[in-house]
Amino acid sequence: MADLKTLHQLCDNFYNPYDQSGTISVKTVLANDVLTVKYMTIVYFASDHAMRTQVTQANEQAMQIIDSTISDLKSKYRENAGETLRVEDLGGKDDIELVSMAPTTPRKVAYYRYNRTYKVE
């Protein structure tokens, strides 16, 4: 069984954000033995057709960043706890929230969110 106190301390990255520019946010949340990695970024769409391709790109970027976040978390956990962190991937879900859209311009601004959940073993 994983040391959840150590894992919780490693997950707290409030004062150490993923991206200093503020365009990408990656937060890890530990609730009981369920670890959720929350990814969010801002995307700009020029048209509905571009929206599909940009969502695919944002999804791929989210998967890469979440995978690297989990890998970093595992290595930090091994350094601090002296044991291997094992997690079971429970899947993920993405969402798009339109923030700004004007009828005079085709440009749309949206938040792209992707949450991936893991069970800590």
DSSP file with accessible surface (Angstrom, degrees, kcal/mol):
  #  RESIDUE AA STRUCTURE BP1 BP2  ACC     N-H-->O    O-->H-N    N-H-->O    O-->H-N    TCO  KAPPA ALPHA  PHI   PSI    X-CA   Y-CA   Z-CA
    1    1 A M              0   0  154      0, 0.0   120,-0.1     0, 0.0     2,-0.1   0.000 360.0 360.0 360.0 136.9    0.0    0.0    0.0
    2    2 A A        -     0   0   11    119,-0.4     2,-1.2    84,-0.1     3,-0.1  -0.352 360.0-109.7 -73.0 150.5    1.3    3.4   -0.9
    3    3 A D     >  -     0   0   70      1,-0.2     4,-2.2     2,-0.1     5,-0.2  -0.717  34.5-170.2 -79.7  99.5    2.2    6.0    1.7
    4    4 A L  H  > S+     0   0   53     -2,-1.2     4,-2.7     1,-0.2    -1,-0.2   0.805  79.3  58.4 -69.4 -28.2   -0.7    8.4    1.0
    5    5 A K  H  > S+     0   0  149      2,-0.2     4,-2.0     1,-0.2    -1,-0.2   0.949 110.0  43.2 -65.8 -46.0    0.7   11.2    3.2
    6    6 A T  H  > S+     0   0   22      1,-0.2     4,-2.0     2,-0.2    -2,-0.2   0.926 114.6  50.9 -63.6 -42.7    3.9   11.4    1.2
    7    7 A L  H  X S+     0   0    0     -4,-2.2     4,-1.9     1,-0.2    -2,-0.2   0.910 108.4  51.9 -63.3 -40.2    2.0   11.1   -2.1
    8    8 A H  H  X S+     0   0  104     -4,-2.7     4,-1.2     1,-0.2    -1,-0.2   0.911 108.7  50.7 -63.3 -41.3   -0.3   14.0   -1.0
    9    9 A Q  H  < S+     0   0  120     -4,-2.0     3,-0.2     1,-0.2    -1,-0.2   0.890 111.4  48.2 -64.3 -37.2    2.6   16.2   -0.2
   10   10 A L  H  < S+     0   0   40     -4,-2.0    -1,-0.2     1,-0.2    -2,-0.2   0.818 108.2  55.5 -72.3 -29.7    4.2   15.5   -3.6
   11   11 A C  H  < S+     0   0    3     -4,-1.9     2,-1.2    -5,-0.2    17,-0.6   0.741  82.3  96.0 -74.1 -24.5    0.9   16.2   -5.4
   12   12 A D     <  +     0   0  103     -4,-1.2     3,-0.2    -3,-0.2    17,-0.1  -0.550  38.5 152.3 -73.4  99.8    0.6   19.6   -3.9
   13   13 A N    >   +     0   0   36     -2,-1.2     3,-1.0    15,-0.3    -1,-0.2  -0.023  26.1 122.1-116.6  29.2    2.0   21.9   -6.7
   14   14 A F  T 3  S+     0   0  130      1,-0.3    -1,-0.1     3,-0.1    -2,-0.0   0.901  82.9  38.0 -59.8 -40.5    0.1   25.0   -5.9
   15   15 A Y  T 3  S+     0   0  200      1,-0.2    -1,-0.3    -3,-0.2    -2,-0.1   0.406 117.6  53.2 -92.8   2.3    3.2   27.1   -5.4
   16   16 A N  S <  S-     0   0  107     -3,-1.0    -1,-0.2     3,-0.0    -2,-0.1  -0.637  80.3-165.7-134.2  76.4    5.1   25.4   -8.2
   17   17 A P        -     0   0   49      0, 0.0     3,-0.1     0, 0.0     8,-0.1  -0.195  26.0-123.8 -66.7 158.5    2.9   25.6  -11.3
   18   18 A Y  S    S+     0   0  108      8,-0.3     2,-0.5     1,-0.2     7,-0.1   0.913  97.7  27.6 -65.6 -44.5    3.6   23.5  -14.4
   19   19 A D    >   -     0   0   45      5,-0.6     3,-0.9     1,-0.1    -1,-0.2  -0.978  62.6-157.5-128.3 122.2    3.9   26.5  -16.8
   20   20 A Q  T 3  S+     0   0  151     -2,-0.5    -1,-0.1     1,-0.2    -2,-0.1   0.712  90.6  66.4 -71.2 -19.6    5.0   30.0  -15.7
   21   21 A S  T 3  S-     0   0   84      1,-0.1    -1,-0.2     3,-0.0    -2,-0.0   0.719 102.1-128.6 -75.9 -19.9    3.3   31.6  -18.7
   22   22 A G  S <  S+     0   0   59     -3,-0.9    -2,-0.1     2,-0.3     3,-0.1   0.527  80.8 107.3  87.4   5.4   -0.2   30.7  -17.4
   23   23 A T  S    S+     0   0   71      1,-0.2    19,-1.0    18,-0.1     2,-0.4   0.711  79.1  43.4 -88.4 -20.2   -1.4   29.1  -20.6
   24   24 A I  E     -A   41   0A  23     17,-0.2    -5,-0.6    -5,-0.1     2,-0.4  -0.991  65.7-171.0-127.1 134.3   -1.2   25.5  -19.3
   25   25 A S  E     +A   40   0A  40     15,-2.9    15,-2.3    -2,-0.4     2,-0.4  -0.991   4.7 179.8-125.2 130.6   -2.3   24.3  -15.9
   26   26 A V  E     +A   39   0A   2     -2,-0.4     2,-0.4    13,-0.2    -8,-0.3  -0.979   8.8 174.9-130.4 117.8   -1.6   20.8  -14.5
   27   27 A K  E     -A   38   0A  63     11,-2.6    11,-3.7    -2,-0.4     2,-0.5  -0.963  18.1-151.7-123.6 140.3   -2.9   20.0  -11.1
   28   28 A T  E     -A   37   0A  17    -17,-0.6     2,-0.4    -2,-0.4   -15,-0.3  -0.950  13.4-170.8-111.8 132.0   -2.8   16.7   -9.2
   29   29 A V  E     -A   36   0A  61      7,-2.9     7,-3.1    -2,-0.5     2,-0.6  -0.988   6.9-161.0-125.6 128.6   -5.5   15.9   -6.7
   30   30 A L  E     +A   35   0A  24     -2,-0.4     2,-0.5     5,-0.2     5,-0.2  -0.947  11.9 174.7-112.8 118.9   -5.5   13.0   -4.3
   31   31 A A  E >   -A   34   0A  58      3,-2.7     3,-2.2    -2,-0.6     2,-0.3  -0.966  68.1 -50.4-124.9 111.8   -8.8   12.0   -2.7
   32   32 A N  T 3  S-     0   0  144     -2,-0.5     0, 0.0     1,-0.3     0, 0.0  -0.450 122.8 -24.6  57.0-116.2   -8.5    8.8   -0.6
   33   33 A D  T 3  S+     0   0   45     -2,-0.3    87,-3.1    -3,-0.1     2,-0.5   0.109 117.6 100.0-111.6  23.9   -6.7    6.4   -3.0
   34   34 A V  E <   -AB  31 119A  48     -3,-2.2    -3,-2.7    85,-0.2     2,-0.5  -0.943  54.3-162.5-113.6 120.7   -7.8    8.1   -6.2
   35   35 A L  E     -AB  30 118A   0     83,-3.1    83,-3.2    -2,-0.5     2,-0.5  -0.900   5.7-169.0-104.0 125.0   -5.4   10.4   -8.0
   36   36 A T  E     -AB  29 117A  28     -7,-3.1    -7,-2.9    -2,-0.5     2,-0.6  -0.968   8.5-158.2-117.5 128.8   -6.8   12.8  -10.5
   37   37 A V  E     -AB  28 116A   0     79,-2.9    79,-2.4    -2,-0.5     2,-0.6  -0.934  12.3-160.2-105.4 120.5   -4.5   14.8  -12.9
   38   38 A K  E     -AB  27 115A  93    -11,-3.7   -11,-2.6    -2,-0.6     2,-0.4  -0.905   8.0-173.5-108.8 121.1   -6.3   17.9  -14.2
   39   39 A Y  E     +AB  26 114A   2     75,-2.8    75,-2.4    -2,-0.6     2,-0.3  -0.899   7.0 172.1-112.6 137.4   -5.0   19.5  -17.4
   40   40 A M  E     +AB  25 113A  57    -15,-2.3   -15,-2.9    -2,-0.4     2,-0.3  -0.992   2.5 162.5-146.6 140.3   -6.3   22.8  -18.7
   41   41 A T  E     -AB  24 112A  13     71,-2.0    71,-3.0    -2,-0.3     2,-0.5  -0.952  36.5-110.8-147.0 166.5   -5.2   25.1  -21.6
   42   42 A I  E     - B   0 111A  56    -19,-1.0     2,-0.3    -2,-0.3    69,-0.2  -0.874  33.3-171.0-101.5 131.7   -6.6   27.9  -23.7
   43   43 A V  E     - B   0 110A  17     67,-3.0    67,-2.6    -2,-0.5     2,-0.5  -0.930  12.8-148.0-123.9 149.8   -7.2   27.2  -27.3
   44   44 A Y  E     - B   0 109A 111     -2,-0.3     2,-0.4    65,-0.2    65,-0.2  -0.974  12.2-161.2-118.8 125.4   -8.1   29.6  -30.2
   45   45 A F  E     - B   0 108A   3     63,-3.1    63,-2.9    -2,-0.5     3,-0.1  -0.898  15.5-172.9-110.3 133.6  -10.3   28.4  -33.0
   46   46 A A  S    S-     0   0   64     -2,-0.4     2,-0.3     1,-0.3    -1,-0.1   0.751  75.9  -8.0 -90.7 -28.0  -10.6   30.1  -36.4
   47   47 A S  S  > S-     0   0   52     61,-0.1     4,-1.5     1,-0.1    -1,-0.3  -0.951  74.6 -96.6-156.1 173.7  -13.4   28.0  -37.7
   48   48 A D  H  > S+     0   0   98     -2,-0.3     4,-1.2     1,-0.2    -1,-0.1   0.866 122.9  52.7 -67.4 -35.3  -15.4   24.9  -36.8
   49   49 A H  H  > S+     0   0  128      1,-0.2     4,-1.2     2,-0.2     3,-0.4   0.920 108.7  49.4 -65.2 -43.0  -13.2   22.7  -39.0
   50   50 A A  H  > S+     0   0   23      1,-0.2     4,-2.6     2,-0.2     5,-0.2   0.815 101.1  66.8 -65.4 -27.6  -10.1   24.0  -37.3
   51   51 A M  H  X S+     0   0   59     -4,-1.5     4,-2.4     1,-0.2    -1,-0.2   0.920  98.1  51.0 -60.7 -43.0  -11.7   23.2  -34.0
   52   52 A R  H  X S+     0   0  166     -4,-1.2     4,-1.8    -3,-0.4    -1,-0.2   0.928 113.6  43.3 -62.6 -45.4  -11.7   19.5  -34.6
   53   53 A T  H  X S+     0   0   66     -4,-1.2     4,-2.2     1,-0.2    -1,-0.2   0.897 114.6  49.6 -69.9 -37.7   -8.0   19.4  -35.5
   54   54 A Q  H  X S+     0   0   55     -4,-2.6     4,-2.7     2,-0.2    -1,-0.2   0.855 108.4  53.0 -71.1 -32.6   -7.0   21.7  -32.6
   55   55 A V  H  X S+     0   0   27     -4,-2.4     4,-2.5    -5,-0.2    -1,-0.2   0.916 109.3  49.8 -66.2 -40.0   -8.9   19.6  -30.1
   56   56 A T  H  X S+     0   0   77     -4,-1.8     4,-2.3    -5,-0.2    -2,-0.2   0.927 112.6  46.9 -62.6 -43.9   -7.1   16.5  -31.3
   57   57 A Q  H  X S+     0   0  121     -4,-2.2     4,-2.4     2,-0.2    -2,-0.2   0.909 112.2  49.9 -63.9 -42.1   -3.8   18.4  -30.9
   58   58 A A  H  X S+     0   0    5     -4,-2.7     4,-2.6     1,-0.2    -2,-0.2   0.893 110.0  51.6 -64.9 -37.0   -4.7   19.6  -27.5
   59   59 A N  H  X S+     0   0   46     -4,-2.5     4,-2.5     2,-0.2    -2,-0.2   0.923 110.2  47.9 -65.4 -44.2   -5.7   16.1  -26.5
   60   60 A E  H  X S+     0   0  113     -4,-2.3     4,-2.2     2,-0.2    -2,-0.2   0.913 112.8  48.8 -63.0 -42.1   -2.4   14.7  -27.6
   61   61 A Q  H  X S+     0   0   77     -4,-2.4     4,-2.5     1,-0.2     5,-0.2   0.919 110.7  51.2 -63.4 -41.9   -0.5   17.4  -25.8
   62   62 A A  H  X S+     0   0    0     -4,-2.6     4,-2.8     1,-0.2     5,-0.2   0.916 109.2  50.3 -61.2 -44.7   -2.6   16.7  -22.6
   63   63 A M  H  X S+     0   0   53     -4,-2.5     4,-2.5     1,-0.2    -1,-0.2   0.917 112.0  47.6 -61.5 -43.3   -1.8   13.0  -22.8
   64   64 A Q  H  X S+     0   0  137     -4,-2.2     4,-2.3     2,-0.2    -2,-0.2   0.927 114.5  45.5 -64.4 -44.5    1.9   13.7  -23.1
   65   65 A I  H  X S+     0   0   12     -4,-2.5     4,-2.4     2,-0.2    -2,-0.2   0.915 113.9  48.5 -67.7 -40.7    2.0   16.2  -20.3
   66   66 A I  H  X S+     0   0    0     -4,-2.8     4,-2.6    -5,-0.2     5,-0.2   0.926 111.0  51.0 -66.3 -41.2   -0.1   13.9  -18.0
   67   67 A D  H  X S+     0   0   89     -4,-2.5     4,-2.3    -5,-0.2    -2,-0.2   0.921 112.4  46.2 -61.3 -41.9    2.1   10.9  -18.7
   68   68 A S  H  X S+     0   0   44     -4,-2.3     4,-2.6     2,-0.2    -1,-0.2   0.874 110.9  53.4 -69.9 -33.5    5.2   13.0  -17.9
   69   69 A T  H  X S+     0   0   21     -4,-2.4     4,-2.5     2,-0.2    -2,-0.2   0.930 110.7  46.3 -64.5 -44.1    3.6   14.3  -14.7
   70   70 A I  H  X S+     0   0   14     -4,-2.6     4,-2.6     2,-0.2    -2,-0.2   0.920 112.5  50.6 -64.7 -41.6    2.8   10.8  -13.6
   71   71 A S  H  X S+     0   0   67     -4,-2.3     4,-2.2    -5,-0.2    -2,-0.2   0.924 111.9  46.9 -63.5 -42.6    6.3    9.6  -14.4
   72   72 A D  H  X S+     0   0   82     -4,-2.6     4,-2.5     2,-0.2     5,-0.2   0.900 111.8  51.5 -63.8 -41.1    7.8   12.6  -12.4
   73   73 A L  H  X S+     0   0   10     -4,-2.5     4,-2.4     1,-0.2    -2,-0.2   0.908 109.2  50.5 -63.1 -40.8    5.5   11.8   -9.5
   74   74 A K  H  X S+     0   0   74     -4,-2.6     4,-2.2     2,-0.2    11,-0.3   0.914 111.8  46.9 -64.2 -42.4    6.5    8.2   -9.5
   75   75 A S  H  X S+     0   0   53     -4,-2.2     4,-2.0     2,-0.2    -2,-0.2   0.912 113.5  47.9 -68.9 -39.3   10.2    9.1   -9.5
   76   76 A K  H  X S+     0   0   95     -4,-2.5     4,-2.3     2,-0.2     5,-0.2   0.892 111.2  51.8 -65.5 -37.9    9.8   11.7   -6.7
   77   77 A Y  H  X>S+     0   0    0     -4,-2.4     4,-3.3    -5,-0.2     5,-0.6   0.916 107.9  51.2 -64.7 -41.4    7.8    9.2   -4.7
   78   78 A R  H  X5S+     0   0  137     -4,-2.2     4,-1.3     1,-0.2    -1,-0.2   0.905 111.2  48.6 -62.9 -39.4   10.5    6.6   -5.1
   79   79 A E  H  <5S+     0   0  157     -4,-2.0    -1,-0.2     1,-0.2    -2,-0.2   0.909 121.3  34.6 -65.1 -42.1   13.1    9.1   -3.8
   80   80 A N  H  <5S+     0   0  104     -4,-2.3    -2,-0.2    -5,-0.1    -3,-0.2   0.864 129.2  29.8 -85.2 -38.9   11.0   10.1   -0.8
   81   81 A A  H  <5S-     0   0   35     -4,-3.3    -3,-0.2     2,-0.2    -2,-0.1   0.638  92.8-131.3 -98.3 -18.1    9.2    6.9    0.2
   82   82 A G  S  <<S+     0   0   67     -4,-1.3     2,-0.3    -5,-0.6    -4,-0.2   0.659  75.8  87.2  76.6  13.5   11.8    4.4   -0.9
   83   83 A E  S    S-     0   0   84     -6,-0.5     2,-0.3     0, 0.0    -1,-0.3  -0.931  83.6 -94.0-138.9 166.5    9.2    2.2   -2.7
   84   84 A T        -     0   0   74     -2,-0.3     2,-0.5    -3,-0.1    -9,-0.1  -0.643  31.4-134.9 -85.6 134.6    7.6    2.1   -6.1
   85   85 A L        -     0   0    5     -2,-0.3     2,-0.5   -11,-0.3    -7,-0.1  -0.779  21.1-165.4 -87.8 124.4    4.4    3.9   -6.7
   86   86 A R        +     0   0  149     -2,-0.5    35,-2.9    35,-0.5     2,-0.4  -0.951   9.0 178.6-114.0 129.9    1.9    1.7   -8.6
   87   87 A V  E     -C  120   0A  27     -2,-0.5     2,-0.5    33,-0.2    33,-0.2  -0.960  21.5-141.7-129.4 147.6   -1.2    3.3  -10.2
   88   88 A E  E     -C  119   0A  92     31,-2.6    31,-2.7    -2,-0.4     2,-0.5  -0.941  25.0-125.7-108.8 125.5   -4.0    1.8  -12.3
   89   89 A D  E     -C  118   0A  73     -2,-0.5    29,-0.2    29,-0.2     3,-0.1  -0.576  25.5-178.4 -73.8 120.2   -5.3    4.0  -15.1
   90   90 A L  E     -     0   0A  90     27,-2.8    28,-0.2    -2,-0.5    -1,-0.1   0.379  47.8-105.1 -98.9   0.8   -9.1    4.4  -14.8
   91   91 A G  E     -C  117   0A  26     26,-0.6    26,-2.7     2,-0.0    -1,-0.3  -0.361  31.8-103.7 104.1 177.3   -9.4    6.5  -17.9
   92   92 A G  E     -C  116   0A  40     24,-0.2     2,-0.3    -2,-0.1    24,-0.2  -0.887  12.7-150.9-141.5 169.8   -9.9   10.2  -18.8
   93   93 A K  E     -C  115   0A 164     22,-2.3    22,-2.7    -2,-0.3     2,-0.3  -0.993  10.9-156.2-145.6 135.7  -12.5   12.7  -19.9
   94   94 A D  E     -C  114   0A  64     -2,-0.3     2,-0.3    20,-0.2    20,-0.2  -0.746   8.8-174.1-113.7 164.9  -12.1   15.9  -21.9
   95   95 A D  E     -C  113   0A  91     18,-2.4    18,-2.9    -2,-0.3     2,-0.4  -0.992  13.9-150.2-155.1 145.3  -14.2   19.0  -22.2
   96   96 A I  E     -C  112   0A  54     -2,-0.3     2,-0.5    16,-0.2    16,-0.2  -0.988  10.4-171.0-122.4 131.0  -14.3   22.2  -24.2
   97   97 A E  E     -C  111   0A  86     14,-2.4    14,-2.7    -2,-0.4     2,-0.3  -0.966  19.1-138.3-123.4 113.5  -15.8   25.4  -22.8
   98   98 A L  E     +C  110   0A  83     -2,-0.5    12,-0.3    12,-0.2     3,-0.1  -0.563  25.4 173.7 -70.2 129.3  -16.3   28.3  -25.1
   99   99 A V  E     +     0   0A  77     10,-3.2     2,-0.4     1,-0.3    11,-0.2   0.792  63.9  20.2-104.7 -41.3  -15.2   31.5  -23.4
  100  100 A S  E     +C  109   0A  66      9,-1.8     9,-2.5     2,-0.0    -1,-0.3  -0.994  60.3 156.0-139.5 132.3  -15.4   34.1  -26.1
  101  101 A M  E     -C  108   0A 120     -2,-0.4     7,-0.1     7,-0.2     6,-0.0  -0.951  14.7-169.1-154.8 129.0  -17.2   34.2  -29.4
  102  102 A A    >   -     0   0   36      5,-0.6     3,-0.8     3,-0.5    -2,-0.0  -0.955  24.8-137.2-121.3 143.9  -18.4   37.1  -31.5
  103  103 A P  T 3  S+     0   0  136      0, 0.0    -1,-0.1     0, 0.0     0, 0.0   0.747 103.3  57.2 -71.2 -18.4  -20.7   37.1  -34.5
  104  104 A T  T 3  S+     0   0  135      1,-0.1    -3,-0.0     2,-0.0     0, 0.0   0.634 110.0  42.4 -87.9 -13.6  -18.5   39.6  -36.3
  105  105 A T    <   -     0   0   64     -3,-0.8    -3,-0.5     2,-0.1    -1,-0.1  -0.988  68.9-141.7-133.4 143.5  -15.3   37.5  -36.2
  106  106 A P        +     0   0   91      0, 0.0     2,-0.2     0, 0.0    -1,-0.1   0.613  69.1 111.8 -78.1  -9.6  -14.8   33.7  -36.7
  107  107 A R        -     0   0  132    -63,-0.1    -5,-0.6    -6,-0.0     2,-0.4  -0.457  46.7-172.7 -70.9 131.0  -12.3   33.5  -33.9
  108  108 A K  E     -BC  45 101A  31    -63,-2.9   -63,-3.1    -2,-0.2     2,-0.4  -0.965  12.3-152.0-124.8 141.2  -13.4   31.6  -30.8
  109  109 A V  E     +BC  44 100A  26     -9,-2.5   -10,-3.2    -2,-0.4    -9,-1.8  -0.938  24.9 167.8-112.7 133.9  -11.6   31.3  -27.5
  110  110 A A  E     -BC  43  98A   0    -67,-2.6   -67,-3.0    -2,-0.4     2,-0.5  -0.973  35.5-122.2-144.4 156.1  -12.1   28.2  -25.4
  111  111 A Y  E     -BC  42  97A  73    -14,-2.7   -14,-2.4    -2,-0.3     2,-0.5  -0.867  23.8-156.3 -93.0 131.7  -10.8   26.3  -22.4
  112  112 A Y  E     -BC  41  96A   1    -71,-3.0   -71,-2.0    -2,-0.5     2,-0.4  -0.960  15.4-175.1-108.1 123.4   -9.7   22.7  -23.1
  113  113 A R  E     -BC  40  95A  72    -18,-2.9   -18,-2.4    -2,-0.5     2,-0.4  -0.948  11.6-178.9-120.6 141.6   -9.8   20.5  -20.0
  114  114 A Y  E     -BC  39  94A  16    -75,-2.4   -75,-2.8    -2,-0.4     2,-0.5  -0.974   5.3-169.5-139.0 121.7   -8.7   16.9  -19.7
  115  115 A N  E     -BC  38  93A  63    -22,-2.7   -22,-2.3    -2,-0.4     2,-0.4  -0.958   2.7-170.4-113.2 128.5   -9.0   15.0  -16.4
  116  116 A R  E     -BC  37  92A  28    -79,-2.4   -79,-2.9    -2,-0.5     2,-0.4  -0.969   8.7-152.7-120.4 134.9   -7.3   11.6  -16.0
  117  117 A T  E     -BC  36  91A  41    -26,-2.7   -27,-2.8    -2,-0.4   -26,-0.6  -0.867  11.6-176.7-114.2 139.8   -8.0    9.4  -13.0
  118  118 A Y  E     -BC  35  89A  11    -83,-3.2   -83,-3.1    -2,-0.4     2,-0.6  -0.976  21.7-135.2-130.9 145.9   -5.7    6.8  -11.5
  119  119 A K  E     -BC  34  88A  74    -31,-2.7   -31,-2.6    -2,-0.3     2,-0.4  -0.894  23.5-134.6-100.2 125.7   -6.3    4.3   -8.6
  120  120 A V  E       C   0  87A   2    -87,-3.1   -33,-0.2    -2,-0.6  -116,-0.0  -0.666 360.0 360.0 -81.7 126.4   -3.3    4.2   -6.2
  121  121 A E              0   0   94    -35,-2.9   -35,-0.5    -2,-0.4  -119,-0.4  -0.670 360.0 360.0-100.2 360.0   -2.4    0.6   -5.4
